Amino acid sequence: MSIYNYKPDMIRTNNFIFISISLALSISFVFTSYVTAFSAEFKQNSTNSLAKHHLSTSKLTASECKKNILQSLKKINDPELNINIVDLGLIKEIKCPDEADTLSITIILTSPFCPYIKDLIADIRKTATESAPNKKTTVIVDTKTRWKPSRMTKEGREQLWGNE
């Protein structure tokens, strides 16, 4: 057997690997574009003037505002895991400046393919706006940071895996 008979098989194998990698990169690019466009849609500011019975955060310090927002976000459960999003570690950052009228909440997802992102963002926006009716709420989805189980609180780990 000569080496000339072996080359076509090797070329076919290399083509298959190249096509597989190209396909994976294309899917990754399309997904990243989708999530980026999808999260841009939800960066819009929203207000809720119906929440009159809640505390006004305009008189609270930034740390008190953040604490109130975190407490209210604990009411929102992840639809698949049924653990609140704070204990699950989905809240990356809350910016609640003293003077500004905008509240910014940055979240990450447990999976980049999360089918519930739209509902989750709407729930976060609604809950935060109810807790801080005098502030506009912006929800930002961080698609670059990956969720890890180490982000969970002790309570979240106990809910997911039981007592360790």
Phi, psi and omega in degrees: 000131181265166180289342180292331178285338184275330185301317181300321177296319180293320179294317177299319178296315179296321177296318178299315179297316180299315180295320179297315180293318178299318179296316179297318178294322178296316178297317179298317180296315180297316180296314180299319178296319179297312182294320179296315179293322181294317180288330178296326178297327184264008176276000180294146177282146176219151176230158178225105183275357182281344184271071184275337186275354179273163178296143175279129181272359181292336181262357180270154174285169181299319181290323177293320178299313180299318180297317178296318180295314179301317180297319180288329179289343177293347178282346183265123178259147171295129185299329183271318185266344180057039175238141183295150189292337178286310180292334178285341178088026180276341180275113181273317185202143173234124177248115182229075183296149182299309187273328186289154180260014180244131177253128183242127178238121178256129181238159170238166183247149177292334179218138177294346180257025184302119181280351185255015186301319182298312180294319181297316179296317179298318178295318179297313181299314182296312182295316180294321180292324176293325180282332181228074186293340181270003181240144173281141183251128175243128177249125181244131177262116178274108182269354182270331180273130180264140178284142176227151177302337179292345178284343184287151174281170178301318179297320179296318178296321179294321178294323184279314187247358183083183179292133183265000000 
